[in-house]
Amino acid sequence: LMLLNMSNNPVRVIGDHIGKLLRLNTFQADSTFIQSLPKEFCYLTLLTEISITKSRIAILPHDVGNLVLLTNLQLVENAIQELPLSFTQLTSLTTFNIRHNRLKLLAVNIGGNEISLGPFAT
């Protein structure tokens, strides 16, 4: 399986079995009720695109930086307050959209490009 699209479904939980889809390169879960991703999600090192928009994601896995081939990350309209430290390892990232979240601070260095915004009002 290379593409998994579960958008527009009442999905609440992604099980740890997701980590067995080692050939997955595109993951889409827009307009769902997902609040978090299991740590096994970070085993999907061939992922190049992730889109989880209009959902309830509040926390990204600590090891999200393992997804070093990731080029497109869409996290629009969620509840994310901060990014894990490993985010700086996403050096292939060319498109990152995190608008309409609950960010308190955005300070990351991706591929030598320093991004520093905030602190934001709460």
TIDRENLUM-36787 format. One record per atom (N, C-alpha, C): x negated, y, z negated. Coordinates in steps of 0.02 Angstrom, whole numbers, plus 50000, padded with zeros to 5 digits. Each point is the difference from the previous one (the first is absolute). Example, Ala and Ser with C-alpha at 12.3 -4.5 7.8 and 13.67 -1.06 7.14 Angstrom:
493404971649610;500455005950000;499555006050000;500185005350036;499585005949997;500395005549963;
This chain:
499574994150000;500435005950000;499565006250000;500125004550048;499595006050005;500385006349982;500664999950006;500415005849983;500574997749955;500085003449944;500554998749955;500395006449991;500635000150021;500435005949994;500614998049959;500045002649939;500574998649957;500385006549984;499955004850044;500325006549990;500764999449998;500305004749965;500745000649996;500334993749971;499684997049951;500274994349964;499975001549925;500434997049961;500005001549928;499464996249961;499404999650029;499444996549969;499775004049938;499904996549945;499785003349938;499294997949981;499814993950018;499354997349978;499654996650059;499365001350005;499574996350047;499624994949958;500104993750013;499674994749960;499264999550015;499654996849954;499284999350009;499824995550059;500484996250026;499884995850059;499835004150062;500135006649999;499835004350057;499254999550015;499604998749949;499274999550009;499784994250044;500464995550017;499834994350043;500075001650074;500285005850016;500095002050070;499365003450025;499474996350003;499345002850012;499905003050070;500434998450048;499945002850067;500415006350010;500375002049948;500455005750005;499605006450014;500225003750051;499675006550014;500475005949995;500664998849998;500495005449992;500524997949949;500105004449951;500504998849947;500465006049997;500664998850008;500505005349997;500544998249951;500125004649953;500524999049950;500335006849985;500245003250052;500325006549992;500714999149975;500245004849961;500684999949973;500164993549964;499584998549950;500114994249958;500035002449927;500024995349954;500015001749928;499364997749966;499484998950038;499364997549973;499685005449957;499794998149939;499695004749953;499254999249996;499754994050016;499284998849997;499824994350047;499364999450012;499744994650041;499574995549956;500034993550010;499584995649959;499265000850018;499564998249954;499285000550013;499814995850060;500384994650014;499854995650057;500095003650067;500365005550000;500085003950062;499315002350025;499545001049955;499335002450018;499574994550031;500254993850004;499654994650034;500095000650076;500465004250022;500175000650071;499515004750035;499384997850004;499465004450023;500015001550075;500464996950037;500065001650072;500545005350012;500325002449947;500525005150009;499705006450030;500335002450052;499815006450030;500545005349990;500624997749989;500565004749991;500454997849943;500165004849957;500484999049947;500495005850001;500644998349999;500525005149996;500504997949946;499995003849945;500484998949946;500295006949985;500515001950036;500295006649992;500714999349973;500235005449969;500685000249972;500144993949957;499524998549957;500054994449954;499885002549929;499794995749956;499915002149930;499314998449973;499514999550046;499324998449979;499755005449952;499784997849942;499735004749950;499254999049991;499774993850010;499304998449988;499734995750058;499415001750023;499664995950049;499524995349963;499884994150028;499534995449966;499315003149992;499664998349946;499335002849986;499514998450056;500074994250032;499534997850051;500215001850071;500415005150008;500225002050067;499405001750045;499455001749971;499395001650038;499724994050037;500234993949984;499794994050036;500265000050072;500505004050014;500315000150066;499615004750046;499374998450011;499535004650034;500155001050074;500424995850030;500185000950071;500615004550009;500305002149945;500615003950002;499875006750035;500405001450052;499935006350036;500615004549990;500584997149986;500625003949995;500364998149936;500085004849955;500344998849937;500555005249990;500624997750001;500595004349993;500344998349934;500015004849953;500304999049934;500495005749984;500365002250049;500455005749994;500614998249956;500205004849958;500604999449958;499994993949954;499515000049955;499954994949948;499925003649933;499714996749951;499925003049933;499284999749977;499535000350048;499294999449984;499755006349965;499654999049944;499735005749962;499255000750010;499664994550013;499275000350010;499784994250043;499405000750027;499714994850043;499464996349961;499944993550009;499474996349966;499315002250023;499504999249957;499315001950017;499744996550062;500214993850012;499754996350058;500245002950066;500465004749997;500265003250061;499445003050042;499465002049967;499445003050036;499654995250048;500134993549993;499704994950043;500364999250067;500565003550008;500394999550062;499705004550054;499394998550021;499635004350045;500254999750073;500414995250017;500284999650068;500655003950007;500255002549945;500655003549999;499985006350043;500445000350050;500045005950043;500665003849989;500514996649977;500655003249987;500234998049930;500125005049958;500224998849931;500555005149985;500614997549990;500575004449987;500294998249932;499965004649953;500244998849932;500475005649977;500335003250047;500455005549982;500624997449962;500295004349962;500604998549960;499884994349951;499485000749958;499874995549946;499975004149936;499694997449949;499955003649935;499275001149981;499595001450050;499285000949988;499875005649951;499564998649952;499785005149953;499345003050024;499624996050035;499345002050024;499814995550058;499715003050051;499744996050056;499285002050009;499554995749981;499285001350007;499674993550020;499854999350063;499684993950025;499475001850051;499554995450011;499495000750051;500064993950044;500215001050062;500114994550047;499525000850058;499544995450008;499545000350055;499605006550004;499825002749942;499625006249999;500435006350005;500654999150007;500465005850003;500325000949932;499825005349966;500275001249933;500675003650006;500494997249965;500675003049998;500135001649928;500145006349985;500145001949931;500585005050000;500554998049973;500595004249995;500284999549930;500295005249975;500314999749934;499555003449949;500174999849937;500574996349973;500675003050024;500494995650005;500665002050021;500445001249939;500495004150008;500495001149946;500404993849989;500194998749939;500404994049985;500715002049985;
